[in-house]
Amino acid sequence: MSEMEELIKKYLNEKGKLDCSDGFKIATKLKCSTLEVGECAKAMDIRIDSCELGQFGKLEGGIYDEEAENRLKPLLDEKNRVTCKAARAQAAGIGLKKIRGTLKEKNYDVTFCELGCFKEKLRPRLYVKTKTWIENAEGELLFGKGKTEILELIEQEGSISKASEKIGMNYKKAWTHIKILQRNINDTMVQTKQGGGEDAGTTLTPVAREFMENYRRLQADIENYANERFKELFLKPRNKKEFKDESI
């Protein structure tokens, strides 16, 4: 057994597959191309799993990032596709998690897998999108992706006015959203330093952080279920034959 085969067997995950990230580790360790690792795995009848660019497998943790989008855009072809090698190269300094999340959010496709898993998709990729929000009995929007984003920016900027400016919303509207939420849950979401004013330092309360975390979990659970159900209903293998009842 060659050294490459030994390493591939050593790195197999609990499903008996070789994770994408480990394929790259093996190539670095042996100072060979990733394609050689992929071909060796294929010859051993071992499948590659958990693509770091999110093209197959169920690798979690991707997040959209504006900088990642700016890096990827110039590399796209006329069909909004980027090569695996080019996409991975853009992860320098920001990480593959942001590249992966941005590819998914913007529906950018990937071609020419460096491990040789695919060259081009043979059919258009289909996606299911979900949107989750929380409202009261009167139908007022209380919490959702937008509210989460506002609160995240308030925590980052330490100011409601700076957060609203960054999201493209005026201060009054942002503060109104927060007050409506606080009134409905009968608790405080933000704390502003005494002295007031739009530029006064603002922090999130533990209640706000709990709401944000629970919303993220809820949205992730819904997305995971929707993705699995979508695959069952819409992405069935197209080569399955339908048999007619010959007795009729």
C-alpha positions in Angstrom: 0.0 0.0 0.0 1.4 3.4 -1.0 1.9 6.3 1.5 -1.0 8.1 -0.2 -3.4 5.2 0.2 -2.3 4.8 3.9 -3.0 8.5 4.6 -6.4 8.4 2.8 -7.4 5.4 5.0 -6.1 7.2 8.1 -8.2 10.3 7.4 -11.5 8.5 6.6 -14.5 10.0 8.5 -17.1 8.0 10.4 -19.0 7.4 7.1 -15.9 5.8 5.5 -15.5 8.9 3.2 -12.6 11.3 2.8 -13.5 14.9 3.8 -12.6 17.6 1.3 -10.4 19.4 3.8 -8.5 16.2 4.6 -7.9 15.6 0.9 -6.1 19.0 0.7 -4.1 18.2 3.9 -2.9 14.9 2.3 -1.8 16.8 -0.8 0.1 19.3 1.3 1.7 16.6 3.4 2.9 14.6 0.3 3.6 17.7 -1.8 1.5 16.5 -4.6 -1.6 17.8 -6.4 -5.0 17.5 -4.9 -6.2 15.9 -8.1 -3.8 13.0 -7.5 -5.3 12.5 -4.1 -8.8 12.6 -5.6 -7.9 10.1 -8.3 -6.3 7.8 -5.7 -9.4 7.9 -3.5 -11.5 7.1 -6.6 -9.3 4.1 -7.4 -9.8 2.9 -3.8 -13.6 3.4 -4.3 -13.7 6.0 -1.6 -15.9 9.0 -2.0 -15.1 12.6 -1.2 -17.3 14.3 1.4 -18.1 17.7 3.0 -17.0 20.0 0.2 -15.4 23.1 1.8 -17.2 25.2 -0.9 -20.6 23.7 0.0 -21.1 21.9 -3.4 -21.8 18.5 -1.8 -22.0 17.0 1.7 -23.5 18.8 4.7 -20.7 21.0 5.9 -22.3 23.6 8.3 -21.2 27.1 9.3 -21.1 29.1 6.0 -21.9 32.8 6.4 -22.5 35.5 3.8 -19.8 38.2 3.7 -19.7 41.3 1.6 -15.9 41.2 1.2 -16.2 37.6 0.0 -18.8 38.7 -2.6 -16.5 41.5 -3.8 -13.7 39.0 -4.2 -15.7 36.4 -6.1 -17.6 38.7 -8.5 -14.7 39.5 -10.9 -14.0 35.8 -11.2 -17.5 34.8 -12.3 -18.2 33.6 -15.9 -21.3 34.5 -17.9 -23.2 31.8 -16.0 -22.3 33.0 -12.6 -19.7 30.2 -12.1 -16.3 30.3 -10.5 -13.6 27.6 -10.5 -12.9 25.7 -7.3 -9.3 26.8 -7.4 -10.2 30.5 -7.8 -12.9 30.4 -5.1 -10.6 28.8 -2.6 -7.8 31.3 -3.3 -10.2 34.1 -2.3 -10.4 32.7 1.3 -7.1 34.2 2.2 -7.5 36.4 5.3 -11.3 35.8 5.6 -11.6 32.0 5.7 -13.5 29.4 3.6 -16.6 29.7 5.8 -17.3 33.1 4.4 -16.6 32.0 0.8 -18.9 29.0 1.3 -21.7 31.0 2.7 -21.4 33.7 0.0 -21.5 31.1 -2.8 -24.7 29.7 -1.3 -26.4 33.1 -0.6 -25.6 34.5 -4.1 -26.3 31.2 -5.9 -22.8 31.2 -7.5 -21.9 27.8 -8.9 -18.5 26.1 -8.8 -16.7 24.3 -11.6 -13.6 22.1 -11.9 -13.3 20.6 -8.4 -9.6 20.4 -7.5 -10.1 16.9 -6.1 -11.7 15.9 -9.5 -15.2 15.3 -8.1 -16.8 17.3 -10.9 -16.0 19.5 -13.9 -19.3 21.2 -14.6 -22.8 20.5 -13.4 -24.8 18.7 -16.0 -28.0 20.4 -15.1 -29.0 23.7 -13.5 -28.8 23.7 -9.7 -32.2 24.2 -7.9 -32.5 25.7 -4.5 -35.3 26.1 -1.9 -35.4 29.4 0.0 -37.1 29.9 3.4 -37.9 33.0 5.3 -38.9 32.9 8.9 -40.2 35.7 11.1 -42.2 36.2 14.3 -45.2 38.4 14.5 -48.0 39.2 17.1 -51.7 38.6 16.9 -52.2 41.9 15.0 -49.7 40.8 12.3 -46.9 43.2 13.3 -43.5 41.9 12.4 -41.6 41.5 15.7 -38.5 39.5 14.9 -36.7 38.1 11.8 -33.6 38.3 9.7 -33.8 42.1 9.5 -34.2 42.6 13.3 -31.4 40.2 13.9 -29.1 42.2 11.6 -30.0 45.5 13.3 -29.2 44.0 16.7 -25.9 42.5 15.5 -24.9 45.9 14.1 -25.8 47.7 17.3 -23.6 45.3 19.2 -20.7 45.8 16.7 -21.0 49.6 16.4 -22.1 50.3 20.0 -24.7 52.8 18.6 -28.2 52.6 17.2 -27.6 55.5 14.8 -24.4 54.0 13.4 -26.1 50.6 13.1 -29.1 52.1 11.3 -26.8 54.1 9.0 -24.9 51.0 8.0 -28.1 49.1 7.2 -29.5 52.0 5.3 -32.3 52.8 7.7 -33.0 56.0 9.6 -32.5 56.1 13.3 -36.2 56.7 14.1 -37.4 53.6 12.2 -34.7 51.4 13.7 -35.6 52.6 17.2 -39.3 52.1 16.5 -38.6 48.5 15.5 -36.8 47.8 18.8 -39.6 49.5 20.9 -42.3 47.4 19.2 -40.4 44.2 20.0 -39.7 45.3 23.6 -43.4 46.2 24.1 -44.6 42.8 22.8 -42.1 40.7 24.8 -42.4 43.0 27.9 -38.6 43.1 28.3 -35.6 45.3 27.4 -33.5 44.5 24.3 -31.0 47.4 24.4 -29.4 49.6 27.0 -28.3 53.1 26.3 -25.9 55.1 28.4 -27.4 57.9 30.5 -27.3 61.2 28.7 -29.3 59.8 25.7 -29.1 61.0 22.2 -28.6 59.1 18.9 -24.9 58.7 19.4 -25.0 57.5 23.0 -23.3 54.2 23.6 -25.7 51.3 23.3 -25.3 47.6 24.3 -27.5 44.5 23.9 -29.1 42.9 26.9 -28.9 39.2 27.6 -32.5 38.9 26.5 -31.6 40.3 23.1 -28.7 37.9 22.7 -30.9 35.0 23.7 -33.6 36.0 21.1 -30.9 36.3 18.4 -29.5 32.9 19.2 -32.9 31.2 19.4 -33.9 32.8 16.1 -30.8 31.5 14.4 -31.4 28.0 15.7 -35.0 28.1 14.6 -34.1 29.4 11.1 -31.3 26.7 10.8 -33.7 23.9 11.8 -36.3 25.1 9.3 -33.7 25.4 6.5 -32.3 22.0 7.2 -35.7 20.4 7.1 -36.7 22.3 4.0 -33.5 21.3 2.2 -33.9 17.7 2.9 -37.6 17.6 2.0 -36.8 19.6 -1.2 -34.2 17.0 -2.2 -36.8 14.3 -1.7 -39.5 16.0 -3.7 -37.6 17.8 -6.4 -34.1 16.4 -6.8 -35.0 12.7 -7.3 -32.7 10.8 -9.7 -34.0 11.5 -13.1 -33.0 8.1 -14.5 -35.5 6.2 -12.5 -37.9 4.4 -14.9 -41.7 4.4 -14.3 -43.2 1.0 -14.9 -46.7 0.6 -16.2 -49.1 -2.0 -14.8 -49.2 -4.5 -17.7 -52.3 -6.2 -16.3 -54.5 -3.2 -17.1 
